[in-house]
Amino acid sequence: MESKAVQSASRFDFLKWLVVFVLIAIGVVGNQYFSAESLLYRVLALVGLAIVAALVALQTDRGRRFATLLKEARVEIRKVVWPTRPELVQTTAIVVVFVLVVALLLWGMDSLISWLVAGFIG
């Protein structure tokens, strides 16, 4: 019984994805066809079609899993401990100083090697 429900859901999912792709195609062709119209109207129409296509896509199994993934990612982002401003300034300064030191070392080695090669070649 459960496998029949999964099969019918997947069959309807195919139709829903077909509707999504048709909506996207309508947006692309309509944008091309109405190229003489105002950009504002075309953008509003495309945004409207995108919202409808997203709502249809979210009704599919993959769409629901994607929405769940976004919700879980949002929860995980809230768990992150973001650095304070002084910590951010301090670590940025450390990185800048380290990059400058490495750049000076590389410049020095490059200058030394080019001086030795120029002396050897003559």
PDB file as gemmi writes it, atoms N, CA and C in Angstrom:
CRYST1    1.000    1.000    1.000  90.00  90.00  90.00 P 1                      
ATOM      1  N   MET A   1       0.823  -1.195   0.000  1.00  0.00           N  
ATOM      2  CA  MET A   1       0.000   0.000   0.000  1.00  0.00           C  
ATOM      3  C   MET A   1       0.860   1.249   0.000  1.00  0.00           C  
ATOM      4  N   GLU A   2       1.911   1.218   0.827  1.00  0.00           N  
ATOM      5  CA  GLU A   2       2.776   2.395   0.935  1.00  0.00           C  
ATOM      6  C   GLU A   2       3.549   2.636  -0.352  1.00  0.00           C  
ATOM      7  N   SER A   3       3.964   1.583  -1.042  1.00  0.00           N  
ATOM      8  CA  SER A   3       4.714   1.743  -2.288  1.00  0.00           C  
ATOM      9  C   SER A   3       3.847   2.383  -3.368  1.00  0.00           C  
ATOM     10  N   LYS A   4       2.549   2.090  -3.359  1.00  0.00           N  
ATOM     11  CA  LYS A   4       1.653   2.725  -4.327  1.00  0.00           C  
ATOM     12  C   LYS A   4       1.569   4.228  -4.077  1.00  0.00           C  
ATOM     13  N   ALA A   5       1.557   4.621  -2.816  1.00  0.00           N  
ATOM     14  CA  ALA A   5       1.503   6.053  -2.497  1.00  0.00           C  
ATOM     15  C   ALA A   5       2.770   6.751  -2.946  1.00  0.00           C  
ATOM     16  N   VAL A   6       3.904   6.085  -2.769  1.00  0.00           N  
ATOM     17  CA  VAL A   6       5.173   6.668  -3.187  1.00  0.00           C  
ATOM     18  C   VAL A   6       5.221   6.769  -4.703  1.00  0.00           C  
ATOM     19  N   GLN A   7       4.727   5.738  -5.410  1.00  0.00           N  
ATOM     20  CA  GLN A   7       4.721   5.762  -6.861  1.00  0.00           C  
ATOM     21  C   GLN A   7       3.839   6.881  -7.396  1.00  0.00           C  
ATOM     22  N   SER A   8       2.640   7.030  -6.828  1.00  0.00           N  
ATOM     23  CA  SER A   8       1.748   8.075  -7.328  1.00  0.00           C  
ATOM     24  C   SER A   8       2.311   9.459  -7.013  1.00  0.00           C  
ATOM     25  N   ALA A   9       2.977   9.591  -5.864  1.00  0.00           N  
ATOM     26  CA  ALA A   9       3.592  10.879  -5.540  1.00  0.00           C  
ATOM     27  C   ALA A   9       4.709  11.181  -6.525  1.00  0.00           C  
ATOM     28  N   SER A  10       5.501  10.166  -6.893  1.00  0.00           N  
ATOM     29  CA  SER A  10       6.592  10.416  -7.831  1.00  0.00           C  
ATOM     30  C   SER A  10       6.043  10.731  -9.216  1.00  0.00           C  
ATOM     31  N   ARG A  11       4.918  10.113  -9.592  1.00  0.00           N  
ATOM     32  CA  ARG A  11       4.313  10.412 -10.882  1.00  0.00           C  
ATOM     33  C   ARG A  11       3.819  11.854 -10.909  1.00  0.00           C  
ATOM     34  N   PHE A  12       3.184  12.276  -9.829  1.00  0.00           N  
ATOM     35  CA  PHE A  12       2.725  13.657  -9.757  1.00  0.00           C  
ATOM     36  C   PHE A  12       3.898  14.621  -9.628  1.00  0.00           C  
ATOM     37  N   ASP A  13       4.971  14.171  -8.990  1.00  0.00           N  
ATOM     38  CA  ASP A  13       6.170  15.011  -8.903  1.00  0.00           C  
ATOM     39  C   ASP A  13       6.709  15.315 -10.290  1.00  0.00           C  
ATOM     40  N   PHE A  14       6.679  14.312 -11.175  1.00  0.00           N  
ATOM     41  CA  PHE A  14       7.136  14.535 -12.540  1.00  0.00           C  
ATOM     42  C   PHE A  14       6.282  15.605 -13.220  1.00  0.00           C  
ATOM     43  N   LEU A  15       4.978  15.527 -13.019  1.00  0.00           N  
ATOM     44  CA  LEU A  15       4.095  16.534 -13.611  1.00  0.00           C  
ATOM     45  C   LEU A  15       4.344  17.914 -13.017  1.00  0.00           C  
ATOM     46  N   LYS A  16       4.599  17.968 -11.721  1.00  0.00           N  
ATOM     47  CA  LYS A  16       4.883  19.258 -11.075  1.00  0.00           C  
ATOM     48  C   LYS A  16       6.179  19.854 -11.616  1.00  0.00           C  
ATOM     49  N   TRP A  17       7.215  19.019 -11.782  1.00  0.00           N  
ATOM     50  CA  TRP A  17       8.472  19.514 -12.343  1.00  0.00           C  
ATOM     51  C   TRP A  17       8.274  19.957 -13.788  1.00  0.00           C  
ATOM     52  N   LEU A  18       7.410  19.257 -14.508  1.00  0.00           N  
ATOM     53  CA  LEU A  18       7.106  19.670 -15.869  1.00  0.00           C  
ATOM     54  C   LEU A  18       6.460  21.054 -15.874  1.00  0.00           C  
ATOM     55  N   VAL A  19       5.552  21.295 -14.935  1.00  0.00           N  
ATOM     56  CA  VAL A  19       4.922  22.610 -14.815  1.00  0.00           C  
ATOM     57  C   VAL A  19       5.979  23.673 -14.489  1.00  0.00           C  
ATOM     58  N   VAL A  20       6.913  23.344 -13.609  1.00  0.00           N  
ATOM     59  CA  VAL A  20       7.979  24.291 -13.257  1.00  0.00           C  
ATOM     60  C   VAL A  20       8.797  24.657 -14.494  1.00  0.00           C  
ATOM     61  N   PHE A  21       9.184  23.657 -15.276  1.00  0.00           N  
ATOM     62  CA  PHE A  21       9.984  23.937 -16.466  1.00  0.00           C  
ATOM     63  C   PHE A  21       9.187  24.708 -17.522  1.00  0.00           C  
ATOM     64  N   VAL A  22       7.906  24.417 -17.620  1.00  0.00           N  
ATOM     65  CA  VAL A  22       7.073  25.174 -18.558  1.00  0.00           C  
ATOM     66  C   VAL A  22       6.983  26.630 -18.119  1.00  0.00           C  
ATOM     67  N   LEU A  23       6.821  26.868 -16.821  1.00  0.00           N  
ATOM     68  CA  LEU A  23       6.780  28.245 -16.321  1.00  0.00           C  
ATOM     69  C   LEU A  23       8.091  28.975 -16.604  1.00  0.00           C  
ATOM     70  N   ILE A  24       9.203  28.283 -16.425  1.00  0.00           N  
ATOM     71  CA  ILE A  24      10.500  28.904 -16.721  1.00  0.00           C  
ATOM     72  C   ILE A  24      10.611  29.208 -18.213  1.00  0.00           C  
ATOM     73  N   ALA A  25      10.168  28.274 -19.047  1.00  0.00           N  
ATOM     74  CA  ALA A  25      10.215  28.499 -20.492  1.00  0.00           C  
ATOM     75  C   ALA A  25       9.319  29.666 -20.885  1.00  0.00           C  
ATOM     76  N   ILE A  26       8.153  29.763 -20.264  1.00  0.00           N  
ATOM     77  CA  ILE A  26       7.266  30.898 -20.538  1.00  0.00           C  
ATOM     78  C   ILE A  26       7.960  32.203 -20.161  1.00  0.00           C  
ATOM     79  N   GLY A  27       8.661  32.205 -19.046  1.00  0.00           N  
ATOM     80  CA  GLY A  27       9.381  33.404 -18.636  1.00  0.00           C  
ATOM     81  C   GLY A  27      10.458  33.802 -19.622  1.00  0.00           C  
ATOM     82  N   VAL A  28      11.210  32.829 -20.105  1.00  0.00           N  
ATOM     83  CA  VAL A  28      12.294  33.122 -21.049  1.00  0.00           C  
ATOM     84  C   VAL A  28      11.727  33.609 -22.378  1.00  0.00           C  
ATOM     85  N   VAL A  29      10.752  32.876 -22.903  1.00  0.00           N  
ATOM     86  CA  VAL A  29      10.174  33.256 -24.192  1.00  0.00           C  
ATOM     87  C   VAL A  29       9.413  34.568 -24.068  1.00  0.00           C  
ATOM     88  N   GLY A  30       8.667  34.737 -22.983  1.00  0.00           N  
ATOM     89  CA  GLY A  30       7.922  35.976 -22.783  1.00  0.00           C  
ATOM     90  C   GLY A  30       8.832  37.179 -22.641  1.00  0.00           C  
ATOM     91  N   ASN A  31       9.953  37.010 -21.973  1.00  0.00           N  
ATOM     92  CA  ASN A  31      10.911  38.109 -21.832  1.00  0.00           C  
ATOM     93  C   ASN A  31      11.466  38.501 -23.192  1.00  0.00           C  
ATOM     94  N   GLN A  32      11.717  37.516 -24.027  1.00  0.00           N  
ATOM     95  CA  GLN A  32      12.221  37.788 -25.373  1.00  0.00           C  
ATOM     96  C   GLN A  32      11.130  38.439 -26.228  1.00  0.00           C  
ATOM     97  N   TYR A  33       9.907  37.919 -26.138  1.00  0.00           N  
ATOM     98  CA  TYR A  33       8.804  38.411 -26.961  1.00  0.00           C  
ATOM     99  C   TYR A  33       8.432  39.850 -26.600  1.00  0.00           C  
ATOM    100  N   PHE A  34       8.431  40.149 -25.304  1.00  0.00           N  
ATOM    101  CA  PHE A  34       8.048  41.480 -24.846  1.00  0.00           C  
ATOM    102  C   PHE A  34       9.274  42.366 -24.588  1.00  0.00           C  
ATOM    103  N   SER A  35      10.310  42.205 -25.371  1.00  0.00           N  
ATOM    104  CA  SER A  35      11.548  42.967 -25.153  1.00  0.00           C  
ATOM    105  C   SER A  35      11.348  44.469 -25.355  1.00  0.00           C  
ATOM    106  N   ALA A  36      10.313  44.857 -26.079  1.00  0.00           N  
ATOM    107  CA  ALA A  36      10.057  46.287 -26.299  1.00  0.00           C  
ATOM    108  C   ALA A  36       9.351  46.925 -25.101  1.00  0.00           C  
ATOM    109  N   GLU A  37       8.805  46.115 -24.221  1.00  0.00           N  
ATOM    110  CA  GLU A  37       8.095  46.636 -23.050  1.00  0.00           C  
ATOM    111  C   GLU A  37       9.100  47.150 -22.014  1.00  0.00           C  
ATOM    112  N   SER A  38       8.578  47.837 -21.038  1.00  0.00           N  
ATOM    113  CA  SER A  38       9.405  48.388 -19.974  1.00  0.00           C  
ATOM    114  C   SER A  38      10.109  47.269 -19.198  1.00  0.00           C  
ATOM    115  N   LEU A  39      11.342  47.540 -18.812  1.00  0.00           N  
ATOM    116  CA  LEU A  39      12.111  46.562 -18.056  1.00  0.00           C  
ATOM    117  C   LEU A  39      11.444  46.247 -16.721  1.00  0.00           C  
ATOM    118  N   LEU A  40      10.850  47.250 -16.109  1.00  0.00           N  
ATOM    119  CA  LEU A  40      10.174  47.047 -14.825  1.00  0.00           C  
ATOM    120  C   LEU A  40       9.068  46.006 -14.947  1.00  0.00           C  
ATOM    121  N   TYR A  41       8.247  46.103 -15.977  1.00  0.00           N  
ATOM    122  CA  TYR A  41       7.147  45.155 -16.153  1.00  0.00           C  
ATOM    123  C   TYR A  41       7.659  43.751 -16.425  1.00  0.00           C  
ATOM    124  N   ARG A  42       8.723  43.661 -17.216  1.00  0.00           N  
ATOM    125  CA  ARG A  42       9.285  42.336 -17.504  1.00  0.00           C  
ATOM    126  C   ARG A  42       9.882  41.706 -16.259  1.00  0.00           C  
ATOM    127  N   VAL A  43      10.570  42.501 -15.452  1.00  0.00           N  
ATOM    128  CA  VAL A  43      11.158  41.973 -14.221  1.00  0.00           C  
ATOM    129  C   VAL A  43      10.063  41.542 -13.253  1.00  0.00           C  
ATOM    130  N   LEU A  44       9.020  42.352 -13.118  1.00  0.00           N  
ATOM    131  CA  LEU A  44       7.912  41.981 -12.233  1.00  0.00           C  
ATOM    132  C   LEU A  44       7.247  40.685 -12.700  1.00  0.00           C  
ATOM    133  N   ALA A  45       7.068  40.535 -14.007  1.00  0.00           N  
ATOM    134  CA  ALA A  45       6.478  39.305 -14.535  1.00  0.00           C  
ATOM    135  C   ALA A  45       7.387  38.108 -14.272  1.00  0.00           C  
ATOM    136  N   LEU A  46       8.689  38.287 -14.461  1.00  0.00           N  
ATOM    137  CA  LEU A  46       9.629  37.195 -14.212  1.00  0.00           C  
ATOM    138  C   LEU A  46       9.672  36.822 -12.732  1.00  0.00           C  
ATOM    139  N   VAL A  47       9.623  37.813 -11.861  1.00  0.00           N  
ATOM    140  CA  VAL A  47       9.613  37.527 -10.421  1.00  0.00           C  
ATOM    141  C   VAL A  47       8.339  36.772 -10.051  1.00  0.00           C  
ATOM    142  N   GLY A  48       7.213  37.204 -10.612  1.00  0.00           N  
ATOM    143  CA  GLY A  48       5.953  36.504 -10.348  1.00  0.00           C  
ATOM    144  C   GLY A  48       5.997  35.065 -10.823  1.00  0.00           C  
ATOM    145  N   LEU A  49       6.508  34.839 -12.030  1.00  0.00           N  
ATOM    146  CA  LEU A  49       6.627  33.476 -12.538  1.00  0.00           C  
ATOM    147  C   LEU A  49       7.600  32.647 -11.692  1.00  0.00           C  
ATOM    148  N   ALA A  50       8.672  33.268 -11.252  1.00  0.00           N  
ATOM    149  CA  ALA A  50       9.646  32.550 -10.424  1.00  0.00           C  
ATOM    150  C   ALA A  50       9.034  32.140  -9.091  1.00  0.00           C  
ATOM    151  N   ILE A  51       8.220  33.010  -8.517  1.00  0.00           N  
ATOM    152  CA  ILE A  51       7.568  32.676  -7.244  1.00  0.00           C  
ATOM    153  C   ILE A  51       6.595  31.521  -7.432  1.00  0.00           C  
ATOM    154  N   VAL A  52       5.809  31.575  -8.500  1.00  0.00           N  
ATOM    155  CA  VAL A  52       4.863  30.490  -8.767  1.00  0.00           C  
ATOM    156  C   VAL A  52       5.612  29.191  -9.028  1.00  0.00           C  
ATOM    157  N   ALA A  53       6.693  29.248  -9.812  1.00  0.00           N  
ATOM    158  CA  ALA A  53       7.485  28.050 -10.098  1.00  0.00           C  
ATOM    159  C   ALA A  53       8.110  27.497  -8.818  1.00  0.00           C  
ATOM    160  N   ALA A  54       8.584  28.368  -7.943  1.00  0.00           N  
ATOM    161  CA  ALA A  54       9.171  27.905  -6.674  1.00  0.00           C  
ATOM    162  C   ALA A  54       8.116  27.261  -5.785  1.00  0.00           C  
ATOM    163  N   LEU A  55       6.940  27.840  -5.752  1.00  0.00           N  
ATOM    164  CA  LEU A  55       5.860  27.254  -4.943  1.00  0.00           C  
ATOM    165  C   LEU A  55       5.462  25.879  -5.469  1.00  0.00           C  
ATOM    166  N   VAL A  56       5.409  25.724  -6.776  1.00  0.00           N  
ATOM    167  CA  VAL A  56       5.096  24.413  -7.345  1.00  0.00           C  
ATOM    168  C   VAL A  56       6.226  23.436  -7.054  1.00  0.00           C  
ATOM    169  N   ALA A  57       7.471  23.880  -7.183  1.00  0.00           N  
ATOM    170  CA  ALA A  57       8.620  23.003  -6.927  1.00  0.00           C  
ATOM    171  C   ALA A  57       8.669  22.570  -5.468  1.00  0.00           C  
ATOM    172  N   LEU A  58       8.271  23.448  -4.559  1.00  0.00           N  
ATOM    173  CA  LEU A  58       8.284  23.092  -3.135  1.00  0.00           C  
ATOM    174  C   LEU A  58       7.221  22.052  -2.782  1.00  0.00           C  
ATOM    175  N   GLN A  59       6.282  21.812  -3.676  1.00  0.00           N  
ATOM    176  CA  GLN A  59       5.259  20.802  -3.433  1.00  0.00           C  
ATOM    177  C   GLN A  59       5.733  19.402  -3.789  1.00  0.00           C  
ATOM    178  N   THR A  60       6.903  19.290  -4.419  1.00  0.00           N  
ATOM    179  CA  THR A  60       7.454  17.989  -4.779  1.00  0.00           C  
ATOM    180  C   THR A  60       8.250  17.428  -3.604  1.00  0.00           C  
ATOM    181  N   ASP A  61       8.608  16.156  -3.724  1.00  0.00           N  
ATOM    182  CA  ASP A  61       9.392  15.513  -2.668  1.00  0.00           C  
ATOM    183  C   ASP A  61      10.764  16.175  -2.533  1.00  0.00           C  
ATOM    184  N   ARG A  62      11.426  16.414  -3.647  1.00  0.00           N  
ATOM    185  CA  ARG A  62      12.736  17.074  -3.596  1.00  0.00           C  
ATOM    186  C   ARG A  62      12.617  18.500  -3.077  1.00  0.00           C  
ATOM    187  N   GLY A  63      11.550  19.170  -3.433  1.00  0.00           N  
ATOM    188  CA  GLY A  63      11.341  20.529  -2.951  1.00  0.00           C  
ATOM    189  C   GLY A  63      11.164  20.574  -1.447  1.00  0.00           C  
ATOM    190  N   ARG A  64      10.410  19.609  -0.910  1.00  0.00           N  
ATOM    191  CA  ARG A  64      10.236  19.551   0.552  1.00  0.00           C  
ATOM    192  C   ARG A  64      11.552  19.240   1.251  1.00  0.00           C  
ATOM    193  N   ARG A  65      12.332  18.328   0.646  1.00  0.00           N  
ATOM    194  CA  ARG A  65      13.635  18.024   1.249  1.00  0.00           C  
ATOM    195  C   ARG A  65      14.560  19.240   1.202  1.00  0.00           C  
ATOM    196  N   PHE A  66      14.494  20.012   0.122  1.00  0.00           N  
ATOM    197  CA  PHE A  66      15.303  21.225   0.008  1.00  0.00           C  
ATOM    198  C   PHE A  66      14.883  22.255   1.049  1.00  0.00           C  
ATOM    199  N   ALA A  67      13.573  22.407   1.256  1.00  0.00           N  
ATOM    200  CA  ALA A  67      13.083  23.345   2.272  1.00  0.00           C  
ATOM    201  C   ALA A  67      13.532  22.908   3.662  1.00  0.00           C  
ATOM    202  N   THR A  68      13.510  21.605   3.922  1.00  0.00           N  
ATOM    203  CA  THR A  68      13.998  21.091   5.207  1.00  0.00           C  
ATOM    204  C   THR A  68      15.483  21.372   5.374  1.00  0.00           C  
ATOM    205  N   LEU A  69      16.245  21.188   4.304  1.00  0.00           N  
ATOM    206  CA  LEU A  69      17.680  21.487   4.345  1.00  0.00           C  
ATOM    207  C   LEU A  69      17.921  22.956   4.678  1.00  0.00           C  
ATOM    208  N   LEU A  70      17.154  23.853   4.062  1.00  0.00           N  
ATOM    209  CA  LEU A  70      17.312  25.283   4.348  1.00  0.00           C  
ATOM    210  C   LEU A  70      16.987  25.601   5.806  1.00  0.00           C  
ATOM    211  N   LYS A  71      15.937  24.989   6.329  1.00  0.00           N  
ATOM    212  CA  LYS A  71      15.576  25.223   7.732  1.00  0.00           C  
ATOM    213  C   LYS A  71      16.674  24.733   8.667  1.00  0.00           C  
ATOM    214  N   GLU A  72      17.215  23.540   8.371  1.00  0.00           N  
ATOM    215  CA  GLU A  72      18.284  22.994   9.213  1.00  0.00           C  
ATOM    216  C   GLU A  72      19.554  23.844   9.105  1.00  0.00           C  
ATOM    217  N   ALA A  73      19.848  24.347   7.929  1.00  0.00           N  
ATOM    218  CA  ALA A  73      21.021  25.215   7.760  1.00  0.00           C  
ATOM    219  C   ALA A  73      20.853  26.498   8.554  1.00  0.00           C  
ATOM    220  N   ARG A  74      19.655  27.025   8.571  1.00  0.00           N  
ATOM    221  CA  ARG A  74      19.389  28.242   9.342  1.00  0.00           C  
ATOM    222  C   ARG A  74      19.598  28.003  10.843  1.00  0.00           C  
ATOM    223  N   VAL A  75      19.168  26.833  11.310  1.00  0.00           N  
ATOM    224  CA  VAL A  75      19.384  26.487  12.721  1.00  0.00           C  
ATOM    225  C   VAL A  75      20.875  26.387  13.016  1.00  0.00           C  
ATOM    226  N   GLU A  76      21.634  25.772  12.108  1.00  0.00           N  
ATOM    227  CA  GLU A  76      23.076  25.625  12.320  1.00  0.00           C  
ATOM    228  C   GLU A  76      23.788  26.977  12.286  1.00  0.00           C  
ATOM    229  N   ILE A  77      23.341  27.874  11.422  1.00  0.00           N  
ATOM    230  CA  ILE A  77      23.960  29.205  11.365  1.00  0.00           C  
ATOM    231  C   ILE A  77      23.745  29.949  12.673  1.00  0.00           C  
ATOM    232  N   ARG A  78      22.595  29.744  13.291  1.00  0.00           N  
ATOM    233  CA  ARG A  78      22.341  30.406  14.578  1.00  0.00           C  
ATOM    234  C   ARG A  78      23.242  29.869  15.684  1.00  0.00           C  
ATOM    235  N   LYS A  79      23.770  28.653  15.508  1.00  0.00           N  
ATOM    236  CA  LYS A  79      24.656  28.067  16.522  1.00  0.00           C  
ATOM    237  C   LYS A  79      26.082  28.603  16.423  1.00  0.00           C  
ATOM    238  N   VAL A  80      26.428  29.246  15.308  1.00  0.00           N  
ATOM    239  CA  VAL A  80      27.787  29.736  15.090  1.00  0.00           C  
ATOM    240  C   VAL A  80      28.065  30.898  16.041  1.00  0.00           C  
ATOM    241  N   VAL A  81      29.243  30.878  16.638  1.00  0.00           N  
ATOM    242  CA  VAL A  81      29.670  31.979  17.494  1.00  0.00           C  
ATOM    243  C   VAL A  81      30.497  32.920  16.627  1.00  0.00           C  
ATOM    244  N   TRP A  82      29.926  34.053  16.301  1.00  0.00           N  
ATOM    245  CA  TRP A  82      30.597  35.010  15.438  1.00  0.00           C  
ATOM    246  C   TRP A  82      31.581  35.831  16.258  1.00  0.00           C  
ATOM    247  N   PRO A  83      32.732  36.202  15.671  1.00  0.00           N  
ATOM    248  CA  PRO A  83      33.729  36.969  16.424  1.00  0.00           C  
ATOM    249  C   PRO A  83      33.240  38.396  16.705  1.00  0.00           C  
ATOM    250  N   THR A  84      33.747  38.927  17.811  1.00  0.00           N  
ATOM    251  CA  THR A  84      33.430  40.319  18.132  1.00  0.00           C  
ATOM    252  C   THR A  84      34.277  41.232  17.246  1.00  0.00           C  
ATOM    253  N   ARG A  85      33.969  42.504  17.267  1.00  0.00           N  
ATOM    254  CA  ARG A  85      34.713  43.445  16.413  1.00  0.00           C  
ATOM    255  C   ARG A  85      36.194  43.487  16.778  1.00  0.00           C  
ATOM    256  N   PRO A  86      36.573  43.558  18.072  1.00  0.00           N  
ATOM    257  CA  PRO A  86      38.015  43.556  18.387  1.00  0.00           C  
ATOM    258  C   PRO A  86      38.722  42.276  17.924  1.00  0.00           C  
ATOM    259  N   GLU A  87      38.055  41.119  18.054  1.00  0.00           N  
ATOM    260  CA  GLU A  87      38.660  39.877  17.580  1.00  0.00           C  
ATOM    261  C   GLU A  87      38.837  39.905  16.063  1.00  0.00           C  
ATOM    262  N   LEU A  88      37.863  40.435  15.384  1.00  0.00           N  
ATOM    263  CA  LEU A  88      37.930  40.528  13.933  1.00  0.00           C  
ATOM    264  C   LEU A  88      39.065  41.437  13.485  1.00  0.00           C  
ATOM    265  N   VAL A  89      39.202  42.597  14.134  1.00  0.00           N  
ATOM    266  CA  VAL A  89      40.269  43.538  13.786  1.00  0.00           C  
ATOM    267  C   VAL A  89      41.630  42.916  14.079  1.00  0.00           C  
ATOM    268  N   GLN A  90      41.743  42.231  15.218  1.00  0.00           N  
ATOM    269  CA  GLN A  90      43.020  41.624  15.604  1.00  0.00           C  
ATOM    270  C   GLN A  90      43.427  40.524  14.625  1.00  0.00           C  
ATOM    271  N   THR A  91      42.517  39.637  14.284  1.00  0.00           N  
ATOM    272  CA  THR A  91      42.884  38.558  13.365  1.00  0.00           C  
ATOM    273  C   THR A  91      43.158  39.096  11.965  1.00  0.00           C  
ATOM    274  N   THR A  92      42.436  40.130  11.551  1.00  0.00           N  
ATOM    275  CA  THR A  92      42.706  40.737  10.244  1.00  0.00           C  
ATOM    276  C   THR A  92      44.090  41.364  10.229  1.00  0.00           C  
ATOM    277  N   ALA A  93      44.459  42.042  11.302  1.00  0.00           N  
ATOM    278  CA  ALA A  93      45.790  42.651  11.385  1.00  0.00           C  
ATOM    279  C   ALA A  93      46.878  41.570  11.347  1.00  0.00           C  
ATOM    280  N   ILE A  94      46.663  40.476  12.043  1.00  0.00           N  
ATOM    281  CA  ILE A  94      47.642  39.382  12.033  1.00  0.00           C  
ATOM    282  C   ILE A  94      47.810  38.835  10.623  1.00  0.00           C  
ATOM    283  N   VAL A  95      46.719  38.644   9.908  1.00  0.00           N  
ATOM    284  CA  VAL A  95      46.793  38.119   8.539  1.00  0.00           C  
ATOM    285  C   VAL A  95      47.521  39.102   7.630  1.00  0.00           C  
ATOM    286  N   VAL A  96      47.218  40.391   7.740  1.00  0.00           N  
ATOM    287  CA  VAL A  96      47.868  41.399   6.888  1.00  0.00           C  
ATOM    288  C   VAL A  96      49.369  41.441   7.162  1.00  0.00           C  
ATOM    289  N   VAL A  97      49.750  41.421   8.429  1.00  0.00           N  
ATOM    290  CA  VAL A  97      51.178  41.443   8.774  1.00  0.00           C  
ATOM    291  C   VAL A  97      51.870  40.197   8.249  1.00  0.00           C  
ATOM    292  N   PHE A  98      51.253  39.037   8.419  1.00  0.00           N  
ATOM    293  CA  PHE A  98      51.843  37.796   7.929  1.00  0.00           C  
ATOM    294  C   PHE A  98      52.012  37.828   6.414  1.00  0.00           C  
ATOM    295  N   VAL A  99      51.021  38.315   5.692  1.00  0.00           N  
ATOM    296  CA  VAL A  99      51.118  38.415   4.233  1.00  0.00           C  
ATOM    297  C   VAL A  99      52.246  39.356   3.836  1.00  0.00           C  
ATOM    298  N   LEU A 100      52.389  40.485   4.522  1.00  0.00           N  
ATOM    299  CA  LEU A 100      53.473  41.417   4.216  1.00  0.00           C  
ATOM    300  C   LEU A 100      54.838  40.793   4.472  1.00  0.00           C  
ATOM    301  N   VAL A 101      54.997  40.061   5.577  1.00  0.00           N  
ATOM    302  CA  VAL A 101      56.271  39.411   5.889  1.00  0.00           C  
ATOM    303  C   VAL A 101      56.619  38.381   4.818  1.00  0.00           C  
ATOM    304  N   VAL A 102      55.634  37.565   4.425  1.00  0.00           N  
ATOM    305  CA  VAL A 102      55.891  36.553   3.399  1.00  0.00           C  
ATOM    306  C   VAL A 102      56.206  37.228   2.069  1.00  0.00           C  
ATOM    307  N   ALA A 103      55.511  38.312   1.745  1.00  0.00           N  
ATOM    308  CA  ALA A 103      55.785  39.035   0.502  1.00  0.00           C  
ATOM    309  C   ALA A 103      57.203  39.592   0.497  1.00  0.00           C  
ATOM    310  N   LEU A 104      57.642  40.140   1.618  1.00  0.00           N  
ATOM    311  CA  LEU A 104      59.008  40.658   1.705  1.00  0.00           C  
ATOM    312  C   LEU A 104      60.032  39.535   1.581  1.00  0.00           C  
ATOM    313  N   LEU A 105      59.767  38.392   2.216  1.00  0.00           N  
ATOM    314  CA  LEU A 105      60.681  37.253   2.092  1.00  0.00           C  
ATOM    315  C   LEU A 105      60.762  36.771   0.650  1.00  0.00           C  
ATOM    316  N   LEU A 106      59.646  36.658  -0.012  1.00  0.00           N  
ATOM    317  CA  LEU A 106      59.654  36.217  -1.411  1.00  0.00           C  
ATOM    318  C   LEU A 106      60.345  37.234  -2.307  1.00  0.00           C  
ATOM    319  N   TRP A 107      60.116  38.521  -2.070  1.00  0.00           N  
ATOM    320  CA  TRP A 107      60.792  39.563  -2.845  1.00  0.00           C  
ATOM    321  C   TRP A 107      62.297  39.480  -2.640  1.00  0.00           C  
ATOM    322  N   GLY A 108      62.707  39.278  -1.390  1.00  0.00           N  
ATOM    323  CA  GLY A 108      64.135  39.172  -1.095  1.00  0.00           C  
ATOM    324  C   GLY A 108      64.763  37.962  -1.762  1.00  0.00           C  
ATOM    325  N   MET A 109      64.101  36.808  -1.692  1.00  0.00           N  
ATOM    326  CA  MET A 109      64.650  35.612  -2.336  1.00  0.00           C  
ATOM    327  C   MET A 109      64.675  35.773  -3.849  1.00  0.00           C  
ATOM    328  N   ASP A 110      63.642  36.383  -4.414  1.00  0.00           N  
ATOM    329  CA  ASP A 110      63.610  36.615  -5.856  1.00  0.00           C  
ATOM    330  C   ASP A 110      64.731  37.554  -6.274  1.00  0.00           C  
ATOM    331  N   SER A 111      64.951  38.611  -5.507  1.00  0.00           N  
ATOM    332  CA  SER A 111      66.027  39.550  -5.818  1.00  0.00           C  
ATOM    333  C   SER A 111      67.383  38.866  -5.729  1.00  0.00           C  
ATOM    334  N   LEU A 112      67.588  38.053  -4.707  1.00  0.00           N  
ATOM    335  CA  LEU A 112      68.850  37.349  -4.532  1.00  0.00           C  
ATOM    336  C   LEU A 112      69.099  36.373  -5.680  1.00  0.00           C  
ATOM    337  N   ILE A 113      68.066  35.606  -6.033  1.00  0.00           N  
ATOM    338  CA  ILE A 113      68.226  34.635  -7.116  1.00  0.00           C  
ATOM    339  C   ILE A 113      68.485  35.346  -8.444  1.00  0.00           C  
ATOM    340  N   SER A 114      67.747  36.432  -8.708  1.00  0.00           N  
ATOM    341  CA  SER A 114      67.967  37.146  -9.976  1.00  0.00           C  
ATOM    342  C   SER A 114      69.352  37.792  -9.990  1.00  0.00           C  
ATOM    343  N   TRP A 115      69.852  38.258  -8.839  1.00  0.00           N  
ATOM    344  CA  TRP A 115      71.212  38.833  -8.770  1.00  0.00           C  
ATOM    345  C   TRP A 115      72.253  37.748  -9.032  1.00  0.00           C  
ATOM    346  N   LEU A 116      72.057  36.556  -8.433  1.00  0.00           N  
ATOM    347  CA  LEU A 116      72.994  35.456  -8.665  1.00  0.00           C  
ATOM    348  C   LEU A 116      72.979  34.980 -10.113  1.00  0.00           C  
ATOM    349  N   VAL A 117      71.783  34.864 -10.685  1.00  0.00           N  
ATOM    350  CA  VAL A 117      71.680  34.427 -12.090  1.00  0.00           C  
ATOM    351  C   VAL A 117      72.314  35.477 -13.013  1.00  0.00           C  
ATOM    352  N   ALA A 118      72.048  36.760 -12.737  1.00  0.00           N  
ATOM    353  CA  ALA A 118      72.641  37.822 -13.569  1.00  0.00           C  
ATOM    354  C   ALA A 118      74.169  37.809 -13.438  1.00  0.00           C  
ATOM    355  N   GLY A 119      74.694  37.551 -12.245  1.00  0.00           N  
ATOM    356  CA  GLY A 119      76.130  37.466 -12.061  1.00  0.00           C  
ATOM    357  C   GLY A 119      76.713  36.250 -12.742  1.00  0.00           C  
ATOM    358  N   PHE A 120      75.996  35.130 -12.733  1.00  0.00           N  
ATOM    359  CA  PHE A 120      76.483  33.898 -13.352  1.00  0.00           C  
ATOM    360  C   PHE A 120      76.445  34.001 -14.871  1.00  0.00           C  
ATOM    361  N   ILE A 121      75.359  34.577 -15.408  1.00  0.00           N  
ATOM    362  CA  ILE A 121      75.219  34.695 -16.864  1.00  0.00           C  
ATOM    363  C   ILE A 121      76.163  35.781 -17.389  1.00  0.00           C  
ATOM    364  N   GLY A 122      76.260  36.843 -16.638  1.00  0.00           N  
ATOM    365  CA  GLY A 122      77.186  37.913 -17.014  1.00  0.00           C  
ATOM    366  C   GLY A 122      76.479  38.978 -17.693  1.00  0.00           C  
TER     367      GLY A 122                                                      
END                                                                             
